[in-house]
Amino acid sequence: MTSVSLTLLALVVGISVVGATYDAYGADSAIKRVTLYPGVAAVERTAPVVAGASEVRLTCLPISFDINSIRVEADTGIRVGDVSVKTVGKALATRCKVGSNDTKIRDVEDQRAALDADVAGNEAVLAYIKALNAPDGGATRSTAAIASNLDTAVESVRRAVSATLVKQQKLARQRELLDQQIALLTAQNEFGGTKAEQFREVTVRVFGGKGGELRLTYQVNGPGWTPSYRAALDSTAGTVKMERLAVVAQASGEDWRGVQLRLSTAQPKVGVTPPTPWPWEISLLPPLGAVSTGFAPAPPAMAPMPVMARSAKESNEPSFDASVFEGTYSTEFEVPGAVDLASNGQRTTLPLGSQTMTAKVFSRLVPNVSNEAFVMADVALPEGVWPRGDLQLLRDGALVGKTVWNVGDEASISVAFGRDESLRVRVDPQKTQSATAGFIGNRQEREWHRAYTIENLRKTAANIEVLEATPVGTDADIKVEQKFSPQPTEKDWKAKRGVVAWIETLAPGTSVKLSADYKVTYPKDARVGGL
């Protein structure tokens, strides 16, 4: 057998041996999908499996993931065997990235090296042109060779020098921009916190067959998301645009770049086992002062709810209050497109869609509490699940404030959009008097008189809703008389006992006066609260 044949045979044998163990490093192993829950993330990482491989090693994984949460799946035709996990120090994991922007920094440094090469080339050109005027023989011969056309030669040299110097200036400016870019990327790396000193390596034994894809899923404690909303009122069109947003952050130790992100309202960190009721026993107790001859058995203690332990490292990670998710069942939101989330704990807001709804716009007043009016919009409850979260409010394009979105099962909801300065409210001084009543003066009575005037300062009509809390007796011996002018439009407004509402439409420049008179009688010697 010739030496060439032996060499080729050795290469074939070497390739077969190397192919038996396949390392899924860096770009070979990539995060494909992340499902984000409140306080925990399920990360799905994929790696190719070559035909005939016996094991796959996925390296440079963060040490923050939960080993007990590992799941391994593979394409049809690939059998998965045992899975082992080990920790590797940074000194041994030479191929692991130490910063989220290291790859970008290396790319920019390569661009800067190319610019430096161009600068060196231009300097060599300038040196050669200057050498043409040197007093040695080569330069003399060159000068003699072009003496017949000296003007043309001088002009050519001048142009060459000028063009080269212009290139040098442009290259210097480009290098300055690249230096600034490297400084920015380095600063972002430092902002991300302490770099990992250890990594994990997962080895999976497989029977590759024809090859395919391996999927490794694990959970990381700490990352999370919380819902946020934005409501924009168009008072002219009578519509409210509701935008659904998600505030996400993660400091898992690995960047999520170009991943499919899914958000779930499920709460895997909350106890999953319901409590067990204990018997309710009612028994006679010994009289006060009696001496007990024994000890009554103490009732069994309530079984504690399982609690997920948090490590010291998690205390510096972004925290999200899982209690904001109050839906009956969990809901998942698929974030459109690929998402980049750096592992630096910085919060990022992602859009999840929007709905535009027809709104009934009016102004609400509670003059007995405040002389200010507030713009309101009644809208139908949006479709889907909208968990509790912050709500940013805009009215006709202007920011008016922020509140909390927290709705139940109502068919419609009222959203406030700030103060309405186009309505003037005047509150008359409240008149109160007390007296003794009854045939033999055995009852006490108190009377109140309230009056309000609401004026429309707009050049357009104003729809108003005026609310008033009226006295309500909670005992048969307390008698309440009420008199209104005009009569309220609604009583027991929104199922609130004793709250009445006047609903009026004021023409431009007009006003309306509302009044309420109350009389409460009760036994003379009774102690009565709420007066």
C-alpha positions as a Python dict, from the first residue, in 0.01 Angstrom:
ca = {
    (1, 'M'): (0, 0, 0),
    (2, 'T'): (141, 338, -94),
    (3, 'S'): (211, 611, 162),
    (4, 'V'): (-65, 823, 14),
    (5, 'S'): (-315, 539, 63),
    (6, 'L'): (-197, 488, 423),
    (7, 'T'): (-240, 858, 488),
    (8, 'L'): (-593, 858, 346),
    (9, 'L'): (-682, 548, 551),
    (10, 'A'): (-555, 717, 868),
    (11, 'L'): (-763, 1023, 793),
    (12, 'V'): (-1076, 811, 739),
    (13, 'V'): (-1018, 622, 1067),
    (14, 'G'): (-956, 952, 1251),
    (15, 'I'): (-1275, 1103, 1114),
    (16, 'S'): (-1473, 795, 1223),
    (17, 'V'): (-1333, 814, 1576),
    (18, 'V'): (-1400, 1185, 1608),
    (19, 'G'): (-1752, 1142, 1468),
    (20, 'A'): (-1839, 899, 1744),
    (21, 'T'): (-1835, 1183, 1999),
    (22, 'Y'): (-1988, 1506, 1871),
    (23, 'D'): (-1932, 1832, 2057),
    (24, 'A'): (-2215, 2081, 2022),
    (25, 'Y'): (-2019, 2397, 2102),
    (26, 'G'): (-2105, 2765, 2064),
    (27, 'A'): (-2289, 2813, 1735),
    (28, 'D'): (-2362, 2436, 1708),
    (29, 'S'): (-2572, 2446, 2026),
    (30, 'A'): (-2822, 2732, 2023),
    (31, 'I'): (-3119, 2849, 2228),
    (32, 'K'): (-3424, 2815, 2007),
    (33, 'R'): (-3722, 2879, 2234),
    (34, 'V'): (-3784, 3024, 2582),
    (35, 'T'): (-4108, 3001, 2776),
    (36, 'L'): (-4114, 3269, 3044),
    (37, 'Y'): (-4321, 3231, 3362),
    (38, 'P'): (-4337, 3460, 3666),
    (39, 'G'): (-3998, 3402, 3828),
    (40, 'V'): (-3880, 3106, 3617),
    (41, 'A'): (-3791, 3033, 3254),
    (42, 'A'): (-3797, 2708, 3054),
    (43, 'V'): (-3512, 2723, 2802),
    (44, 'E'): (-3502, 2493, 2497),
    (45, 'R'): (-3158, 2448, 2342),
    (46, 'T'): (-3102, 2252, 2018),
    (47, 'A'): (-2794, 2077, 1880),
    (48, 'P'): (-2739, 1879, 1560),
    (49, 'V'): (-2661, 1507, 1583),
    (50, 'V'): (-2435, 1369, 1311),
    (51, 'A'): (-2507, 1028, 1160),
    (52, 'G'): (-2358, 748, 1366),
    (53, 'A'): (-2280, 964, 1670),
    (54, 'S'): (-2266, 790, 2009),
    (55, 'E'): (-2287, 1098, 2230),
    (56, 'V'): (-2347, 1471, 2211),
    (57, 'R'): (-2184, 1722, 2445),
    (58, 'L'): (-2341, 2063, 2499),
    (59, 'T'): (-2096, 2296, 2665),
    (60, 'C'): (-2079, 2651, 2798),
    (61, 'L'): (-2417, 2624, 2970),
    (62, 'P'): (-2483, 2850, 3273),
    (63, 'I'): (-2454, 2703, 3619),
    (64, 'S'): (-2781, 2873, 3720),
    (65, 'F'): (-3018, 2618, 3566),
    (66, 'D'): (-3190, 2350, 3773),
    (67, 'I'): (-3027, 2010, 3702),
    (68, 'N'): (-3339, 1823, 3811),
    (69, 'S'): (-3545, 2001, 3545),
    (70, 'I'): (-3348, 1866, 3245),
    (71, 'R'): (-3549, 1702, 2966),
    (72, 'V'): (-3393, 1559, 2650),
    (73, 'E'): (-3579, 1481, 2328),
    (74, 'A'): (-3459, 1398, 1977),
    (75, 'D'): (-3587, 1356, 1624),
    (76, 'T'): (-3740, 1028, 1513),
    (77, 'G'): (-3472, 767, 1458),
    (78, 'I'): (-3242, 895, 1736),
    (79, 'R'): (-3247, 703, 2063),
    (80, 'V'): (-3156, 896, 2376),
    (81, 'G'): (-2964, 727, 2657),
    (82, 'D'): (-2822, 848, 2987),
    (83, 'V'): (-2758, 1218, 3055),
    (84, 'S'): (-2472, 1346, 3269),
    (85, 'V'): (-2391, 1699, 3390),
    (86, 'K'): (-2058, 1832, 3513),
    (87, 'T'): (-1920, 2173, 3607),
    (88, 'V'): (-1620, 2311, 3415),
    (89, 'G'): (-1401, 2599, 3527),
    (90, 'K'): (-1349, 2903, 3308),
    (91, 'A'): (-982, 2815, 3255),
    (92, 'L'): (-1077, 2480, 3101),
    (93, 'A'): (-1379, 2607, 2908),
    (94, 'T'): (-1166, 2803, 2664),
    (95, 'R'): (-1436, 2811, 2400),
    (96, 'C'): (-1700, 2961, 2625),
    (97, 'K'): (-1795, 3324, 2587),
    (98, 'V'): (-1712, 3537, 2888),
    (99, 'G'): (-1928, 3832, 2790),
    (100, 'S'): (-2250, 3891, 2603),
    (101, 'N'): (-2079, 4115, 2342),
    (102, 'D'): (-1749, 3930, 2302),
    (103, 'T'): (-1833, 3803, 1953),
    (104, 'K'): (-1933, 4153, 1839),
    (105, 'I'): (-1617, 4297, 1992),
    (106, 'R'): (-1401, 4047, 1803),
    (107, 'D'): (-1580, 4133, 1476),
    (108, 'V'): (-1519, 4504, 1528),
    (109, 'E'): (-1156, 4438, 1621),
    (110, 'D'): (-1116, 4246, 1293),
    (111, 'Q'): (-1255, 4548, 1108),
    (112, 'R'): (-1009, 4771, 1291),
    (113, 'A'): (-720, 4540, 1200),
    (114, 'A'): (-822, 4561, 833),
    (115, 'L'): (-820, 4942, 858),
    (116, 'D'): (-476, 4930, 1018),
    (117, 'A'): (-354, 4723, 723),
    (118, 'D'): (-490, 4983, 479),
    (119, 'V'): (-319, 5260, 677),
    (120, 'A'): (11, 5072, 664),
    (121, 'G'): (-30, 5024, 291),
    (122, 'N'): (-92, 5394, 238),
    (123, 'E'): (213, 5479, 446),
    (124, 'A'): (422, 5250, 225),
    (125, 'V'): (290, 5429, -83),
    (126, 'L'): (382, 5767, 65),
    (127, 'A'): (728, 5638, 153),
    (128, 'Y'): (779, 5516, -203),
    (129, 'I'): (670, 5848, -352),
    (130, 'K'): (909, 6034, -121),
    (131, 'A'): (1187, 5795, -224),
    (132, 'L'): (1152, 5910, -583),
    (133, 'N'): (1315, 6238, -478),
    (134, 'A'): (1598, 6074, -283),
    (135, 'P'): (1958, 6150, -407),
    (136, 'D'): (2046, 5782, -470),
    (137, 'G'): (2098, 5625, -809),
    (138, 'G'): (1756, 5458, -827),
    (139, 'A'): (1576, 5783, -773),
    (140, 'T'): (1806, 5963, -1024),
    (141, 'R'): (1732, 5709, -1287),
    (142, 'S'): (1362, 5731, -1216),
    (143, 'T'): (1377, 6109, -1237),
    (144, 'A'): (1576, 6093, -1561),
    (145, 'A'): (1327, 5851, -1704),
    (146, 'I'): (1044, 6102, -1666),
    (147, 'A'): (1245, 6418, -1738),
    (148, 'S'): (1103, 6437, -2088),
    (149, 'N'): (757, 6498, -1942),
    (150, 'L'): (829, 6667, -1607),
    (151, 'D'): (499, 6853, -1571),
    (152, 'T'): (294, 6537, -1617),
    (153, 'A'): (510, 6348, -1369),
    (154, 'V'): (485, 6622, -1105),
    (155, 'E'): (108, 6634, -1143),
    (156, 'S'): (82, 6254, -1113),
    (157, 'V'): (290, 6257, -795),
    (158, 'R'): (82, 6539, -648),
    (159, 'R'): (-243, 6355, -721),
    (160, 'A'): (-112, 6033, -574),
    (161, 'V'): (4, 6203, -256),
    (162, 'S'): (-322, 6397, -221),
    (163, 'A'): (-540, 6088, -276),
    (164, 'T'): (-334, 5885, -30),
    (165, 'L'): (-354, 6153, 239),
    (166, 'V'): (-734, 6178, 191),
    (167, 'K'): (-760, 5801, 233),
    (168, 'Q'): (-549, 5822, 546),
    (169, 'Q'): (-785, 6082, 694),
    (170, 'K'): (-1094, 5870, 617),
    (171, 'L'): (-929, 5560, 758),
    (172, 'A'): (-836, 5749, 1077),
    (173, 'R'): (-1197, 5860, 1120),
    (174, 'Q'): (-1330, 5508, 1059),
    (175, 'R'): (-1082, 5371, 1313),
    (176, 'E'): (-1201, 5628, 1568),
    (177, 'L'): (-1562, 5516, 1518),
    (178, 'L'): (-1461, 5153, 1558),
    (179, 'D'): (-1274, 5236, 1879),
    (180, 'Q'): (-1588, 5404, 2013),
    (181, 'Q'): (-1797, 5101, 1918),
    (182, 'I'): (-1555, 4868, 2097),
    (183, 'A'): (-1564, 5090, 2406),
    (184, 'L'): (-1946, 5086, 2406),
    (185, 'L'): (-1966, 4708, 2369),
    (186, 'T'): (-1707, 4663, 2643),
    (187, 'A'): (-1902, 4895, 2873),
    (188, 'Q'): (-2220, 4696, 2806),
    (189, 'N'): (-2033, 4379, 2897),
    (190, 'E'): (-1923, 4535, 3224),
    (191, 'F'): (-2277, 4659, 3290),
    (192, 'G'): (-2396, 4300, 3264),
    (193, 'G'): (-2230, 4218, 3596),
    (194, 'T'): (-1969, 3968, 3701),
    (195, 'K'): (-1874, 3724, 3426),
    (196, 'A'): (-1920, 3354, 3485),
    (197, 'E'): (-1621, 3170, 3630),
    (198, 'Q'): (-1780, 2829, 3585),
    (199, 'F'): (-1991, 2660, 3320),
    (200, 'R'): (-2186, 2339, 3289),
    (201, 'E'): (-2142, 2066, 3031),
    (202, 'V'): (-2422, 1822, 2949),
    (203, 'T'): (-2332, 1491, 2784),
    (204, 'V'): (-2609, 1285, 2622),
    (205, 'R'): (-2552, 931, 2496),
    (206, 'V'): (-2734, 871, 2169),
    (207, 'F'): (-2766, 624, 1888),
    (208, 'G'): (-2763, 865, 1600),
    (209, 'G'): (-2879, 654, 1309),
    (210, 'K'): (-2911, 896, 1018),
    (211, 'G'): (-2868, 1198, 1244),
    (212, 'G'): (-3102, 1483, 1320),
    (213, 'E'): (-3162, 1731, 1602),
    (214, 'L'): (-3134, 1700, 1980),
    (215, 'R'): (-3344, 1922, 2210),
    (216, 'L'): (-3237, 1996, 2567),
    (217, 'T'): (-3485, 2178, 2794),
    (218, 'Y'): (-3404, 2309, 3141),
    (219, 'Q'): (-3543, 2561, 3389),
    (220, 'V'): (-3371, 2871, 3528),
    (221, 'N'): (-3499, 3049, 3840),
    (222, 'G'): (-3500, 3428, 3839),
    (223, 'P'): (-3615, 3548, 3495),
    (224, 'G'): (-3972, 3666, 3473),
    (225, 'W'): (-4230, 3890, 3315),
    (226, 'T'): (-4522, 4103, 3424),
    (227, 'P'): (-4811, 4240, 3216),
    (228, 'S'): (-4841, 4608, 3136),
    (229, 'Y'): (-5099, 4801, 2937),
    (230, 'R'): (-5150, 5129, 2757),
    (231, 'A'): (-5494, 5285, 2701),
    (232, 'A'): (-5525, 5571, 2450),
    (233, 'L'): (-5853, 5764, 2446),
    (234, 'D'): (-5964, 5947, 2133),
    (235, 'S'): (-6239, 6167, 2277),
    (236, 'T'): (-6344, 6297, 1934),
    (237, 'A'): (-6386, 5956, 1776),
    (238, 'G'): (-6516, 5801, 2099),
    (239, 'T'): (-6270, 5509, 2093),
    (240, 'V'): (-6014, 5357, 2328),
    (241, 'K'): (-5712, 5170, 2193),
    (242, 'M'): (-5592, 4909, 2443),
    (243, 'E'): (-5234, 4787, 2396),
    (244, 'R'): (-5116, 4474, 2570),
    (245, 'L'): (-4748, 4485, 2675),
    (246, 'A'): (-4507, 4260, 2863),
    (247, 'V'): (-4215, 4375, 3077),
    (248, 'V'): (-3945, 4106, 3072),
    (249, 'A'): (-3597, 4072, 3221),
    (250, 'Q'): (-3346, 3797, 3281),
    (251, 'A'): (-3005, 3747, 3440),
    (252, 'S'): (-2968, 3373, 3384),
    (253, 'G'): (-2603, 3388, 3284),
    (254, 'E'): (-2662, 3334, 2912),
    (255, 'D'): (-2791, 3575, 2649),
    (256, 'W'): (-3109, 3491, 2461),
    (257, 'R'): (-3049, 3605, 2104),
    (258, 'G'): (-3289, 3545, 1818),
    (259, 'V'): (-3514, 3320, 2030),
    (260, 'Q'): (-3883, 3244, 2004),
    (261, 'L'): (-4027, 3387, 2325),
    (262, 'R'): (-4348, 3262, 2482),
    (263, 'L'): (-4503, 3420, 2794),
    (264, 'S'): (-4722, 3218, 3027),
    (265, 'T'): (-4941, 3320, 3319),
    (266, 'A'): (-4890, 2981, 3488),
    (267, 'Q'): (-4712, 2994, 3823),
    (268, 'P'): (-4478, 2693, 3858),
    (269, 'K'): (-4310, 2846, 4167),
    (270, 'V'): (-4638, 2854, 4361),
    (271, 'G'): (-4754, 2547, 4557),
    (272, 'V'): (-4940, 2296, 4340),
    (273, 'T'): (-5098, 2087, 4618),
    (274, 'P'): (-5430, 2204, 4767),
    (275, 'P'): (-5466, 2220, 5148),
    (276, 'T'): (-5655, 1947, 5335),
    (277, 'P'): (-5939, 2050, 5568),
    (278, 'W'): (-5931, 1919, 5927),
    (279, 'P'): (-6243, 1812, 6121),
    (280, 'W'): (-6428, 2097, 6293),
    (281, 'E'): (-6496, 1973, 6644),
    (282, 'I'): (-6721, 2158, 6888),
    (283, 'S'): (-6704, 2051, 7253),
    (284, 'L'): (-6793, 2181, 7597),
    (285, 'L'): (-6516, 2359, 7783),
    (286, 'P'): (-6463, 2337, 8159),
    (287, 'P'): (-6600, 2631, 8361),
    (288, 'L'): (-6373, 2925, 8413),
    (289, 'G'): (-6141, 2863, 8707),
    (290, 'A'): (-6181, 2485, 8697),
    (291, 'V'): (-5864, 2281, 8730),
    (292, 'S'): (-5790, 2061, 8436),
    (293, 'T'): (-5689, 1702, 8517),
    (294, 'G'): (-5532, 1638, 8182),
    (295, 'F'): (-5413, 1787, 7862),
    (296, 'A'): (-5642, 1821, 7567),
    (297, 'P'): (-5482, 1697, 7248),
    (298, 'A'): (-5371, 1982, 7027),
    (299, 'P'): (-5524, 1987, 6680),
    (300, 'P'): (-5292, 1869, 6405),
    (301, 'A'): (-5087, 2143, 6243),
    (302, 'M'): (-5177, 2255, 5895),
    (303, 'A'): (-4947, 2100, 5636),
    (304, 'P'): (-4715, 2371, 5505),
    (305, 'M'): (-4739, 2465, 5141),
    (306, 'P'): (-4431, 2363, 4941),
    (307, 'V'): (-4200, 2657, 4884),
    (308, 'M'): (-3929, 2683, 4621),
    (309, 'A'): (-3596, 2764, 4786),
    (310, 'R'): (-3411, 3067, 4651),
    (311, 'S'): (-3037, 3080, 4641),
    (312, 'A'): (-2827, 3378, 4741),
    (313, 'K'): (-2747, 3441, 4377),
    (314, 'E'): (-3115, 3492, 4296),
    (315, 'S'): (-3144, 3783, 4538),
    (316, 'N'): (-2968, 4011, 4287),
    (317, 'E'): (-3181, 3901, 3994),
    (318, 'P'): (-3491, 4087, 3874),
    (319, 'S'): (-3796, 3998, 4081),
    (320, 'F'): (-4153, 3975, 3957),
    (321, 'D'): (-4460, 3949, 4177),
    (322, 'A'): (-4640, 3632, 4071),
    (323, 'S'): (-4958, 3749, 4245),
    (324, 'V'): (-5033, 3983, 3954),
    (325, 'F'): (-5159, 3685, 3755),
    (326, 'E'): (-5517, 3630, 3862),
    (327, 'G'): (-5667, 3452, 3562),
    (328, 'T'): (-5880, 3143, 3623),
    (329, 'Y'): (-5656, 2939, 3395),
    (330, 'S'): (-5308, 3003, 3263),
    (331, 'T'): (-5271, 3177, 2929),
    (332, 'E'): (-4974, 3189, 2694),
    (333, 'F'): (-4870, 3475, 2468),
    (334, 'E'): (-4646, 3415, 2168),
    (335, 'V'): (-4418, 3714, 2106),
    (336, 'P'): (-4398, 3773, 1729),
    (337, 'G'): (-4059, 3751, 1559),
    (338, 'A'): (-3721, 3672, 1711),
    (339, 'V'): (-3632, 3835, 2043),
    (340, 'D'): (-3295, 3938, 2190),
    (341, 'L'): (-3264, 3953, 2570),
    (342, 'A'): (-2923, 4014, 2723),
    (343, 'S'): (-2841, 3853, 3057),
    (344, 'N'): (-2797, 4180, 3244),
    (345, 'G'): (-3128, 4214, 3429),
    (346, 'Q'): (-3236, 4514, 3221),
    (347, 'R'): (-3612, 4533, 3179),
    (348, 'T'): (-3747, 4534, 2826),
    (349, 'T'): (-4103, 4608, 2715),
    (350, 'L'): (-4246, 4391, 2436),
    (351, 'P'): (-4575, 4452, 2250),
    (352, 'L'): (-4832, 4170, 2254),
    (353, 'G'): (-5103, 4326, 2037),
    (354, 'S'): (-5381, 4583, 2065),
    (355, 'Q'): (-5757, 4626, 2036),
    (356, 'T'): (-5959, 4936, 1948),
    (357, 'M'): (-6299, 4956, 2118),
    (358, 'T'): (-6594, 5193, 2100),
    (359, 'A'): (-6622, 5396, 2420),
    (360, 'K'): (-6887, 5600, 2597),
    (361, 'V'): (-6704, 5917, 2705),
    (362, 'F'): (-6832, 6127, 2997),
    (363, 'S'): (-6711, 6314, 3305),
    (364, 'R'): (-6760, 6180, 3656),
    (365, 'L'): (-6798, 6401, 3964),
    (366, 'V'): (-6828, 6325, 4335),
    (367, 'P'): (-6879, 6680, 4466),
    (368, 'N'): (-6923, 6584, 4832),
    (369, 'V'): (-6565, 6443, 4820),
    (370, 'S'): (-6392, 6664, 4561),
    (371, 'N'): (-6486, 6957, 4339),
    (372, 'E'): (-6286, 6813, 4046),
    (373, 'A'): (-6427, 6627, 3747),
    (374, 'F'): (-6260, 6331, 3579),
    (375, 'V'): (-6284, 6212, 3220),
    (376, 'M'): (-6416, 5855, 3200),
    (377, 'A'): (-6463, 5603, 2921),
    (378, 'D'): (-6693, 5302, 2948),
    (379, 'V'): (-6575, 5017, 2725),
    (380, 'A'): (-6661, 4652, 2688),
    (381, 'L'): (-6422, 4407, 2852),
    (382, 'P'): (-6151, 4323, 2595),
    (383, 'E'): (-6139, 3973, 2452),
    (384, 'G'): (-5897, 3727, 2606),
    (385, 'V'): (-5720, 3722, 2941),
    (386, 'W'): (-5588, 4052, 3074),
    (387, 'P'): (-5416, 3991, 3411),
    (388, 'R'): (-5357, 4263, 3665),
    (389, 'G'): (-5081, 4509, 3570),
    (390, 'D'): (-4977, 4871, 3532),
    (391, 'L'): (-5189, 5080, 3296),
    (392, 'Q'): (-5050, 5387, 3121),
    (393, 'L'): (-5315, 5642, 3022),
    (394, 'L'): (-5315, 5877, 2722),
    (395, 'R'): (-5592, 6120, 2631),
    (396, 'D'): (-5598, 6266, 2280),
    (397, 'G'): (-5228, 6190, 2241),
    (398, 'A'): (-5117, 6340, 2576),
    (399, 'L'): (-4994, 6139, 2872),
    (400, 'V'): (-5224, 6188, 3172),
    (401, 'G'): (-5091, 5938, 3423),
    (402, 'K'): (-5077, 5576, 3530),
    (403, 'T'): (-5301, 5345, 3729),
    (404, 'V'): (-5349, 4972, 3787),
    (405, 'W'): (-5548, 4755, 3551),
    (406, 'N'): (-5744, 4513, 3769),
    (407, 'V'): (-6077, 4394, 3633),
    (408, 'G'): (-6300, 4104, 3723),
    (409, 'D'): (-6584, 3943, 3531),
    (410, 'E'): (-6772, 4264, 3454),
    (411, 'A'): (-6922, 4293, 3107),
    (412, 'S'): (-6797, 4653, 3084),
    (413, 'I'): (-6543, 4863, 3268),
    (414, 'S'): (-6482, 5231, 3332),
    (415, 'V'): (-6134, 5372, 3274),
    (416, 'A'): (-6037, 5716, 3408),
    (417, 'F'): (-5833, 5951, 3187),
    (418, 'G'): (-5740, 6234, 3418),
    (419, 'R'): (-5905, 6556, 3529),
    (420, 'D'): (-6159, 6748, 3324),
    (421, 'E'): (-6085, 7120, 3366),
    (422, 'S'): (-6369, 7224, 3138),
    (423, 'L'): (-6628, 7169, 3413),
    (424, 'R'): (-6666, 7407, 3707),
    (425, 'V'): (-6808, 7265, 4031),
    (426, 'R'): (-6948, 7483, 4311),
    (427, 'V'): (-7034, 7319, 4642),
    (428, 'D'): (-7272, 7508, 4873),
    (429, 'P'): (-7188, 7499, 5245),
    (430, 'Q'): (-7353, 7196, 5403),
    (431, 'K'): (-7638, 7279, 5641),
    (432, 'T'): (-7681, 7054, 5943),
    (433, 'Q'): (-7925, 7071, 6237),
    (434, 'S'): (-8022, 6847, 6528),
    (435, 'A'): (-8346, 6824, 6728),
    (436, 'T'): (-8543, 6605, 6967),
    (437, 'A'): (-8852, 6438, 6822),
    (438, 'G'): (-9117, 6186, 6919),
    (439, 'F'): (-9436, 6206, 7121),
    (440, 'I'): (-9251, 6213, 7453),
    (441, 'G'): (-8917, 6328, 7315),
    (442, 'N'): (-8761, 5986, 7316),
    (443, 'R'): (-8598, 6014, 6973),
    (444, 'Q'): (-8318, 6227, 6830),
    (445, 'E'): (-8311, 6356, 6472),
    (446, 'R'): (-8046, 6514, 6248),
    (447, 'E'): (-8088, 6682, 5910),
    (448, 'W'): (-7842, 6760, 5631),
    (449, 'H'): (-7882, 6977, 5321),
    (450, 'R'): (-7634, 6951, 5034),
    (451, 'A'): (-7636, 7142, 4703),
    (452, 'Y'): (-7402, 7145, 4402),
    (453, 'T'): (-7382, 7347, 4081),
    (454, 'I'): (-7200, 7207, 3775),
    (455, 'E'): (-7122, 7443, 3487),
    (456, 'N'): (-7007, 7342, 3138),
    (457, 'L'): (-6729, 7574, 3015),
    (458, 'R'): (-6685, 7394, 2682),
    (459, 'K'): (-6803, 7498, 2339),
    (460, 'T'): (-6950, 7150, 2300),
    (461, 'A'): (-7200, 6947, 2502),
    (462, 'A'): (-7075, 6762, 2811),
    (463, 'N'): (-7205, 6430, 2942),
    (464, 'I'): (-7173, 6417, 3321),
    (465, 'E'): (-7228, 6158, 3592),
    (466, 'V'): (-7263, 6292, 3948),
    (467, 'L'): (-7234, 6044, 4235),
    (468, 'E'): (-7362, 6089, 4590),
    (469, 'A'): (-7340, 5855, 4889),
    (470, 'T'): (-7666, 5873, 5088),
    (471, 'P'): (-7714, 5762, 5451),
    (472, 'V'): (-7829, 5402, 5494),
    (473, 'G'): (-7973, 5268, 5820),
    (474, 'T'): (-7845, 4930, 5934),
    (475, 'D'): (-8089, 4891, 6227),
    (476, 'A'): (-8467, 4891, 6244),
    (477, 'D'): (-8458, 5172, 6504),
    (478, 'I'): (-8276, 5403, 6258),
    (479, 'K'): (-8509, 5579, 6017),
    (480, 'V'): (-8379, 5763, 5708),
    (481, 'E'): (-8573, 6008, 5490),
    (482, 'Q'): (-8433, 6133, 5158),
    (483, 'K'): (-8538, 6410, 4922),
    (484, 'F'): (-8361, 6496, 4594),
    (485, 'S'): (-8394, 6772, 4334),
    (486, 'P'): (-8400, 6652, 4061),
    (487, 'Q'): (-8453, 6280, 4123),
    (488, 'P'): (-8139, 6067, 4065),
    (489, 'T'): (-8117, 5869, 3742),
    (490, 'E'): (-7987, 5558, 3921),
    (491, 'K'): (-8015, 5427, 4275),
    (492, 'D'): (-7775, 5173, 4422),
    (493, 'W'): (-7530, 5266, 4146),
    (494, 'K'): (-7326, 4963, 4029),
    (495, 'A'): (-7482, 4757, 4311),
    (496, 'K'): (-7332, 4993, 4574),
    (497, 'R'): (-7592, 5032, 4845),
    (498, 'G'): (-7707, 5389, 4903),
    (499, 'V'): (-7503, 5542, 4617),
    (500, 'V'): (-7714, 5742, 4370),
    (501, 'A'): (-7615, 5887, 4033),
    (502, 'W'): (-7741, 6185, 3831),
    (503, 'I'): (-7669, 6147, 3460),
    (504, 'E'): (-7707, 6472, 3268),
    (505, 'T'): (-7607, 6628, 2933),
    (506, 'L'): (-7509, 6995, 2961),
    (507, 'A'): (-7527, 7219, 2658),
    (508, 'P'): (-7233, 7455, 2600),
    (509, 'G'): (-7221, 7733, 2861),
    (510, 'T'): (-7508, 7592, 3072),
    (511, 'S'): (-7521, 7463, 3428),
    (512, 'V'): (-7729, 7235, 3647),
    (513, 'K'): (-7803, 7248, 4021),
    (514, 'L'): (-7843, 6930, 4225),
    (515, 'S'): (-7957, 6908, 4586),
    (516, 'A'): (-8009, 6637, 4847),
    (517, 'D'): (-8183, 6654, 5188),
    (518, 'Y'): (-8149, 6380, 5450),
    (519, 'K'): (-8317, 6330, 5787),
    (520, 'V'): (-8210, 6054, 6024),
    (521, 'T'): (-8397, 5969, 6347),
    (522, 'Y'): (-8286, 5724, 6614),
    (523, 'P'): (-8345, 5648, 6985),
    (524, 'K'): (-8240, 5936, 7207),
    (525, 'D'): (-8001, 5743, 7426),
    (526, 'A'): (-7855, 5520, 7150),
    (527, 'R'): (-7494, 5543, 7041),
    (528, 'V'): (-7499, 5584, 6661),
    (529, 'G'): (-7199, 5576, 6434),
    (530, 'G'): (-7160, 5742, 6095),
    (531, 'L'): (-7334, 6067, 6178),
}
